[in-house]
Amino acid sequence: MTRRDGDEPRHPHPGFDTERAKGNPDDPLAGEPVELEITDTLDLHSFPPREIAALVRDYLDAAYERGLRSLRIVHGRGIGVQRNTVRTLLERDPRVVEYGDAPADAGGWGATRVRLQ
């Protein structure tokens, strides 16, 4: 993970290169890329809704390139907007063999499990 002076990353969960929050003008690193580790789980909670579609596409690309075939995307329970966005993208991606709710102990309907070919 890329950090400066031991600062905690803006998005402390697994993911990939993204930009730091742009909303804080006092943050000297605002808008700079932050490199995040790719794992089998992507937690969308700290990302703005407008970035979710691109984020999920990029995550699928990065996970596939690294040989990860069983994934979990945590979108939260809410009213289902993020879940629908995620599942629409999964439905259209030819690498996705199947997807569905995660097991109860892994987020239940607040997360989507994904299997890639």
N, CA, C and O atoms as a DFTB+ gen file, in Angstrom:
468 C
 N C O
     1  1       0.837      -1.159       0.000
     2  2       0.000       0.000       0.000
     3  2       0.895       1.240       0.000
     4  3       1.903       1.265       0.706
     5  1       0.560       2.232      -0.749
     6  2       1.353       3.444      -0.822
     7  2       0.858       4.448       0.211
     8  3      -0.330       4.766       0.265
     9  1       1.794       4.951       1.041
    10  2       1.452       5.945       2.053
    11  2       2.576       6.953       2.134
    12  3       3.695       6.694       1.691
    13  1       2.270       8.100       2.700
    14  2       3.290       9.103       2.975
    15  2       3.360       9.321       4.474
    16  3       2.331       9.480       5.130
    17  1       4.560       9.328       5.015
    18  2       4.778       9.606       6.437
    19  2       3.900       8.757       7.341
    20  3       3.480       9.225       8.399
    21  1       3.612       7.525       6.952
    22  2       2.845       6.625       7.795
    23  2       1.364       6.941       7.888
    24  3       0.673       6.355       8.722
    25  1       0.844       7.854       7.055
    26  2      -0.587       8.169       7.076
    27  2      -1.383       6.918       6.771
    28  3      -0.936       6.062       6.008
    29  1      -2.553       6.811       7.359
    30  2      -3.452       5.722       7.021
    31  2      -4.014       5.989       5.623
    32  3      -4.279       7.141       5.281
    33  1      -4.197       4.961       4.820
    34  2      -4.768       5.166       3.488
    35  2      -6.214       5.612       3.584
    36  3      -6.902       5.296       4.554
    37  1      -6.680       6.347       2.580
    38  2      -8.068       6.810       2.546
    39  2      -9.016       5.619       2.462
    40  3     -10.074       5.621       3.091
    41  1      -8.644       4.611       1.695
    42  2      -9.474       3.433       1.512
    43  2      -8.692       2.244       2.058
    44  3      -7.922       1.626       1.322
    45  1      -8.877       1.911       3.346
    46  2      -8.048       0.910       3.989
    47  2      -8.390      -0.526       3.632
    48  3      -7.819      -1.443       4.222
    49  1      -9.277      -0.757       2.711
    50  2      -9.638      -2.110       2.338
    51  2      -8.994      -2.485       1.007
    52  3      -8.544      -1.605       0.273
    53  1      -8.943      -3.762       0.690
    54  2      -8.318      -4.213      -0.543
    55  2      -8.999      -3.610      -1.764
    56  3     -10.212      -3.399      -1.761
    57  1      -8.243      -3.340      -2.777
    58  2      -8.768      -2.773      -4.008
    59  2      -7.653      -2.624      -5.007
    60  3      -7.009      -3.615      -5.351
    61  1      -7.399      -1.425      -5.488
    62  2      -6.356      -1.180      -6.464
    63  2      -6.122       0.303      -6.539
    64  3      -6.669       1.056      -5.733
    65  1      -5.309       0.751      -7.504
    66  2      -5.013       2.179      -7.618
    67  2      -6.298       2.983      -7.730
    68  3      -7.187       2.654      -8.515
    69  1      -6.381       4.020      -6.951
    70  2      -7.533       4.914      -6.986
    71  2      -7.039       6.297      -6.608
    72  3      -5.852       6.471      -6.332
    73  1      -7.913       7.275      -6.589
    74  2      -7.496       8.623      -6.202
    75  2      -7.938       8.903      -4.789
    76  3      -8.976       8.418      -4.338
    77  1      -7.127       9.702      -4.084
    78  2      -7.511      10.122      -2.743
    79  2      -8.697      11.071      -2.850
    80  3      -8.946      11.652      -3.906
    81  1      -9.405      11.217      -1.779
    82  2     -10.573      12.105      -1.760
    83  2     -10.183      13.503      -2.209
    84  3      -9.174      14.043      -1.756
    85  1     -10.969      14.087      -3.088
    86  2     -10.672      15.411      -3.623
    87  2     -11.372      16.519      -2.840
    88  3     -11.095      17.698      -3.061
    89  1     -12.266      16.161      -1.939
    90  2     -13.085      17.148      -1.268
    91  2     -12.396      17.959      -0.190
    92  3     -12.933      18.991       0.213
    93  1     -11.237      17.550       0.297
    94  2     -10.571      18.258       1.384
    95  2      -9.431      19.096       0.822
    96  3      -8.384      18.546       0.482
    97  1      -9.605      20.419       0.714
    98  2      -8.556      21.273       0.141
    99  2      -7.300      21.341       1.012
   100  3      -6.242      21.756       0.538
   101  1      -7.409      20.939       2.278
   102  2      -6.253      20.957       3.176
   103  2      -5.408      19.688       3.062
   104  3      -4.315      19.622       3.623
   105  1      -5.890      18.711       2.364
   106  2      -5.156      17.453       2.205
   107  2      -4.131      17.627       1.093
   108  3      -4.507      17.773      -0.070
   109  1      -2.824      17.614       1.432
   110  2      -1.804      17.818       0.403
   111  2      -1.757      16.686      -0.621
   112  3      -1.157      16.838      -1.685
   113  1      -2.377      15.568      -0.312
   114  2      -2.369      14.429      -1.233
   115  2      -3.681      14.264      -1.979
   116  3      -3.872      13.269      -2.679
   117  1      -4.582      15.216      -1.842
   118  2      -5.892      15.114      -2.488
   119  2      -5.735      14.920      -3.988
   120  3      -4.999      15.655      -4.646
   121  1      -6.428      13.933      -4.518
   122  2      -6.408      13.664      -5.950
   123  2      -5.236      12.819      -6.407
   124  3      -5.159      12.465      -7.584
   125  1      -4.307      12.482      -5.497
   126  2      -3.161      11.653      -5.875
   127  2      -3.536      10.179      -5.799
   128  3      -4.356       9.789      -4.968
   129  1      -2.942       9.357      -6.660
   130  2      -3.237       7.919      -6.634
   131  2      -2.795       7.281      -5.328
   132  3      -1.788       7.660      -4.730
   133  1      -3.581       6.300      -4.905
   134  2      -3.249       5.483      -3.752
   135  2      -3.274       4.049      -4.234
   136  3      -4.282       3.601      -4.782
   137  1      -2.194       3.321      -4.044
   138  2      -2.126       1.941      -4.493
   139  2      -2.634       1.031      -3.389
   140  3      -2.144       1.079      -2.261
   141  1      -3.616       0.203      -3.714
   142  2      -4.198      -0.714      -2.748
   143  2      -3.981      -2.146      -3.217
   144  3      -3.982      -2.433      -4.414
   145  1      -3.798      -3.028      -2.259
   146  2      -3.557      -4.439      -2.549
   147  2      -4.798      -5.099      -3.160
   148  3      -5.925      -4.815      -2.752
   149  1      -4.582      -5.971      -4.129
   150  2      -5.675      -6.732      -4.727
   151  2      -5.838      -8.020      -3.934
   152  3      -4.895      -8.801      -3.809
   153  1      -7.025      -8.240      -3.402
   154  2      -7.329      -9.502      -2.734
   155  2      -8.647     -10.019      -3.308
   156  3      -9.164      -9.476      -4.284
   157  1      -9.174     -11.058      -2.701
   158  2     -10.427     -11.627      -3.201
   159  2     -11.659     -10.857      -2.739
   160  3     -12.781     -11.236      -3.076
   161  1     -11.469      -9.778      -1.970
   162  2     -12.598      -8.993      -1.475
   163  2     -12.425      -7.515      -1.808
   164  3     -11.357      -6.938      -1.605
   165  1     -13.483      -6.921      -2.317
   166  2     -13.528      -5.484      -2.565
   167  2     -14.684      -4.919      -1.753
   168  3     -15.832      -5.316      -1.948
   169  1     -14.386      -3.990      -0.839
   170  2     -15.408      -3.353      -0.013
   171  2     -15.687      -1.967      -0.593
   172  3     -14.796      -1.118      -0.630
   173  1     -16.895      -1.743      -1.035
   174  2     -17.267      -0.499      -1.714
   175  2     -17.705       0.617      -0.766
   176  3     -17.988       1.726      -1.220
   177  1     -17.766       0.351       0.521
   178  2     -18.315       1.323       1.464
   179  2     -17.659       2.696       1.441
   180  3     -18.353       3.696       1.623
   181  1     -16.366       2.782       1.228
   182  2     -15.709       4.096       1.322
   183  2     -15.587       4.820      -0.018
   184  3     -14.934       5.859      -0.105
   185  1     -16.203       4.284      -1.043
   186  2     -16.125       4.920      -2.357
   187  2     -17.429       5.649      -2.673
   188  3     -18.507       5.168      -2.326
   189  1     -17.336       6.815      -3.333
   190  2     -18.556       7.530      -3.727
   191  2     -19.341       6.730      -4.774
   192  3     -18.735       6.082      -5.628
   193  1     -20.652       6.764      -4.721
   194  2     -21.476       6.006      -5.668
   195  2     -21.122       6.258      -7.135
   196  3     -21.193       5.338      -7.950
   197  1     -20.745       7.475      -7.478
   198  2     -20.434       7.783      -8.887
   199  2     -19.204       7.028      -9.394
   200  3     -19.003       6.934     -10.605
   201  1     -18.375       6.486      -8.487
   202  2     -17.159       5.765      -8.878
   203  2     -17.330       4.249      -8.894
   204  3     -16.424       3.534      -9.322
   205  1     -18.461       3.754      -8.440
   206  2     -18.630       2.315      -8.234
   207  2     -18.502       1.510      -9.524
   208  3     -17.802       0.498      -9.540
   209  1     -19.144       1.920     -10.583
   210  2     -19.111       1.136     -11.826
   211  2     -17.681       0.997     -12.349
   212  3     -17.245      -0.113     -12.657
   213  1     -16.959       2.089     -12.452
   214  2     -15.579       2.030     -12.943
   215  2     -14.697       1.237     -11.983
   216  3     -13.831       0.476     -12.412
   217  1     -14.918       1.415     -10.704
   218  2     -14.146       0.710      -9.689
   219  2     -14.319      -0.798      -9.812
   220  3     -13.337      -1.541      -9.786
   221  1     -15.548      -1.248      -9.943
   222  2     -15.817      -2.681     -10.048
   223  2     -15.224      -3.237     -11.341
   224  3     -14.634      -4.317     -11.328
   225  1     -15.368      -2.524     -12.451
   226  2     -14.770      -2.988     -13.717
   227  2     -13.260      -3.148     -13.579
   228  3     -12.695      -4.168     -13.972
   229  1     -12.618      -2.132     -13.019
   230  2     -11.161      -2.174     -12.845
   231  2     -10.751      -3.278     -11.882
   232  3      -9.740      -3.948     -12.094
   233  1     -11.528      -3.470     -10.828
   234  2     -11.230      -4.533      -9.868
   235  2     -11.326      -5.902     -10.534
   236  3     -10.453      -6.745     -10.332
   237  1     -12.370      -6.135     -11.323
   238  2     -12.509      -7.416     -12.021
   239  2     -11.321      -7.665     -12.944
   240  3     -10.799      -8.778     -13.006
   241  1     -10.897      -6.627     -13.660
   242  2      -9.724      -6.755     -14.538
   243  2      -8.485      -7.138     -13.741
   244  3      -7.768      -8.072     -14.102
   245  1      -8.239      -6.414     -12.661
   246  2      -7.039      -6.640     -11.848
   247  2      -7.078      -8.011     -11.177
   248  3      -6.068      -8.715     -11.152
   249  1      -8.223      -8.392     -10.638
   250  2      -8.351      -9.694      -9.982
   251  2      -8.136     -10.820     -10.989
   252  3      -7.445     -11.795     -10.695
   253  1      -8.722     -10.686     -12.170
   254  2      -8.575     -11.709     -13.203
   255  2      -7.115     -11.839     -13.638
   256  3      -6.606     -12.950     -13.789
   257  1      -6.451     -10.716     -13.838
   258  2      -5.035     -10.731     -14.231
   259  2      -4.163     -11.421     -13.191
   260  3      -3.149     -12.027     -13.538
   261  1      -4.544     -11.337     -11.925
   262  2      -3.771     -11.934     -10.837
   263  2      -4.180     -13.378     -10.555
   264  3      -3.649     -14.008      -9.641
   265  1      -5.113     -13.896     -11.333
   266  2      -5.513     -15.291     -11.176
   267  2      -6.554     -15.547     -10.098
   268  3      -6.823     -16.700      -9.759
   269  1      -7.140     -14.494      -9.558
   270  2      -8.190     -14.673      -8.557
   271  2      -9.476     -15.058      -9.274
   272  3      -9.894     -14.366     -10.202
   273  1     -10.098     -16.131      -8.866
   274  2     -11.300     -16.599      -9.554
   275  2     -12.532     -16.626      -8.657
   276  3     -13.655     -16.701      -9.156
   277  1     -12.345     -16.567      -7.364
   278  2     -13.455     -16.533      -6.422
   279  2     -13.364     -15.215      -5.655
   280  3     -12.413     -14.992      -4.905
   281  1     -14.354     -14.348      -5.845
   282  2     -14.305     -12.990      -5.308
   283  2     -15.531     -12.699      -4.455
   284  3     -16.546     -13.392      -4.522
   285  1     -15.401     -11.644      -3.648
   286  2     -16.540     -11.145      -2.873
   287  2     -16.527      -9.633      -2.985
   288  3     -15.515      -8.996      -2.693
   289  1     -17.634      -9.059      -3.401
   290  2     -17.781      -7.611      -3.510
   291  2     -18.802      -7.182      -2.465
   292  3     -19.972      -7.558      -2.527
   293  1     -18.338      -6.388      -1.505
   294  2     -19.189      -5.930      -0.411
   295  2     -19.806      -4.592      -0.807
   296  3     -19.093      -3.602      -0.969
   297  1     -21.116      -4.561      -0.961
   298  2     -21.809      -3.348      -1.394
   299  2     -22.732      -2.799      -0.322
   300  3     -23.222      -1.677      -0.449
   301  1     -22.975      -3.557       0.716
   302  2     -23.867      -3.112       1.781
   303  2     -25.303      -3.510       1.504
   304  3     -25.647      -3.917       0.395
   305  1     -26.129      -3.389       2.517
   306  2     -27.525      -3.816       2.392
   307  2     -28.420      -2.704       1.898
   308  3     -29.125      -2.898       0.907
   309  1     -28.429      -1.575       2.520
   310  2     -29.162      -0.394       2.058
   311  2     -30.439      -0.679       1.308
   312  3     -31.198      -1.580       1.666
   313  1     -30.677       0.106       0.247
   314  2     -31.891      -0.069      -0.559
   315  2     -31.610      -0.796      -1.872
   316  3     -32.513      -0.960      -2.693
   317  1     -30.376      -1.231      -2.074
   318  2     -30.046      -2.079      -3.214
   319  2     -29.466      -1.397      -4.432
   320  3     -29.268      -2.053      -5.455
   321  1     -29.184      -0.104      -4.366
   322  2     -28.670       0.606      -5.536
   323  2     -27.284       0.085      -5.922
   324  3     -27.041      -0.234      -7.086
   325  1     -26.368      -0.002      -4.937
   326  2     -25.009      -0.483      -5.233
   327  2     -25.054      -1.948      -5.677
   328  3     -24.352      -2.348      -6.605
   329  1     -25.868      -2.718      -5.016
   330  2     -26.008      -4.134      -5.377
   331  2     -26.447      -4.266      -6.838
   332  3     -25.887      -5.069      -7.584
   333  1     -27.440      -3.485      -7.245
   334  2     -27.911      -3.539      -8.636
   335  2     -26.831      -3.108      -9.609
   336  3     -26.683      -3.712     -10.671
   337  1     -26.076      -2.079      -9.269
   338  2     -24.975      -1.634     -10.129
   339  2     -23.956      -2.754     -10.301
   340  3     -23.546      -3.068     -11.419
   341  1     -23.552      -3.353      -9.184
   342  2     -22.563      -4.438      -9.210
   343  2     -23.075      -5.600     -10.053
   344  3     -22.357      -6.113     -10.912
   345  1     -24.293      -6.007      -9.812
   346  2     -24.813      -7.191     -10.509
   347  2     -25.085      -6.945     -11.987
   348  3     -24.992      -7.872     -12.791
   349  1     -25.411      -5.738     -12.350
   350  2     -25.562      -5.412     -13.773
   351  2     -24.216      -5.552     -14.479
   352  3     -24.141      -6.096     -15.581
   353  1     -23.158      -5.061     -13.843
   354  2     -21.817      -5.196     -14.429
   355  2     -21.395      -6.661     -14.521
   356  3     -20.815      -7.081     -15.522
   357  1     -21.686      -7.429     -13.487
   358  2     -21.330      -8.853     -13.490
   359  2     -22.076      -9.602     -14.583
   360  3     -21.511     -10.474     -15.244
   361  1     -23.341      -9.262     -14.771
   362  2     -24.156      -9.914     -15.797
   363  2     -23.571      -9.707     -17.194
   364  3     -23.686     -10.577     -18.057
   365  1     -22.955      -8.569     -17.405
   366  2     -22.425      -8.210     -18.732
   367  2     -20.985      -8.659     -18.961
   368  3     -20.495      -8.605     -20.089
   369  1     -20.303      -9.099     -17.909
   370  2     -18.883      -9.460     -18.035
   371  2     -18.763     -10.932     -18.432
   372  3     -19.208     -11.807     -17.690
   373  1     -18.164     -11.215     -19.599
   374  2     -18.086     -12.604     -20.073
   375  2     -17.205     -13.507     -19.203
   376  3     -17.292     -14.730     -19.320
   377  1     -16.375     -12.949     -18.350
   378  2     -15.520     -13.769     -17.474
   379  2     -16.278     -14.310     -16.275
   380  3     -15.810     -15.234     -15.611
   381  1     -17.445     -13.744     -15.989
   382  2     -18.214     -14.141     -14.811
   383  2     -19.011     -15.407     -15.124
   384  3     -19.859     -15.421     -16.016
   385  1     -18.723     -16.462     -14.376
   386  2     -19.417     -17.736     -14.534
   387  2     -20.700     -17.729     -13.719
   388  3     -21.744     -18.174     -14.197
   389  1     -20.628     -17.225     -12.492
   390  2     -21.815     -17.135     -11.648
   391  2     -21.599     -16.084     -10.574
   392  3     -20.470     -15.708     -10.258
   393  1     -22.718     -15.618     -10.018
   394  2     -22.669     -14.679      -8.904
   395  2     -23.959     -14.809      -8.115
   396  3     -24.964     -15.309      -8.619
   397  1     -23.917     -14.356      -6.877
   398  2     -25.105     -14.414      -6.025
   399  2     -24.775     -13.868      -4.652
   400  3     -23.666     -13.391      -4.411
   401  1     -25.749     -13.940      -3.749
   402  2     -25.518     -13.470      -2.388
   403  2     -24.383     -14.251      -1.745
   404  3     -24.237     -15.454      -1.964
   405  1     -23.589     -13.557      -0.955
   406  2     -22.530     -14.212      -0.191
   407  2     -23.179     -15.018       0.929
   408  3     -24.321     -14.749       1.300
   409  1     -22.462     -16.008       1.474
   410  2     -22.986     -16.727       2.637
   411  2     -23.238     -15.747       3.785
   412  3     -22.635     -14.674       3.832
   413  1     -24.122     -16.114       4.703
   414  2     -24.485     -15.233       5.818
   415  2     -23.266     -14.762       6.601
   416  3     -23.216     -13.604       7.017
   417  1     -22.287     -15.630       6.808
   418  2     -21.104     -15.258       7.585
   419  2     -20.111     -14.409       6.790
   420  3     -19.085     -13.993       7.327
   421  1     -20.409     -14.150       5.515
   422  2     -19.534     -13.335       4.666
   423  2     -20.269     -12.117       4.113
   424  3     -19.855     -11.544       3.106
   425  1     -21.357     -11.723       4.769
   426  2     -22.068     -10.523       4.350
   427  2     -23.483     -10.744       3.881
   428  3     -24.245      -9.787       3.744
   429  1     -23.857     -12.000       3.629
   430  2     -25.224     -12.286       3.178
   431  2     -25.599     -11.442       1.972
   432  3     -24.813     -11.312       1.034
   433  1     -26.800     -10.867       1.991
   434  2     -27.256     -10.077       0.839
   435  2     -26.600      -8.704       0.769
   436  3     -26.914      -7.921      -0.128
   437  1     -25.685      -8.391       1.707
   438  2     -24.913      -7.148       1.648
   439  2     -23.606      -7.312       0.886
   440  3     -22.810      -6.377       0.794
   441  1     -23.392      -8.497       0.343
   442  2     -22.185      -8.772      -0.443
   443  2     -22.545      -9.750      -1.560
   444  3     -23.476     -10.544      -1.428
   445  1     -21.810      -9.683      -2.638
   446  2     -22.034     -10.570      -3.767
   447  2     -20.797     -11.421      -3.981
   448  3     -19.690     -10.902      -4.121
   449  1     -20.991     -12.729      -4.005
   450  2     -19.886     -13.630      -4.333
   451  2     -19.841     -13.748      -5.858
   452  3     -20.874     -13.716      -6.526
   453  1     -18.657     -13.882      -6.380
   454  2     -18.463     -13.925      -7.836
   455  2     -17.501     -15.060      -8.153
   456  3     -16.492     -15.231      -7.467
   457  1     -17.805     -15.830      -9.180
   458  2     -16.869     -16.841      -9.657
   459  2     -16.521     -16.511     -11.102
   460  3     -17.400     -16.387     -11.955
   461  1     -15.226     -16.373     -11.362
   462  2     -14.744     -16.074     -12.706
   463  2     -14.249     -17.356     -13.363
   464  3     -13.862     -18.297     -12.670
   465  1     -14.259     -17.402     -14.693
   466  2     -13.774     -18.572     -15.415
   467  2     -12.265     -18.684     -15.360
   468  3     -11.695     -19.619     -15.921
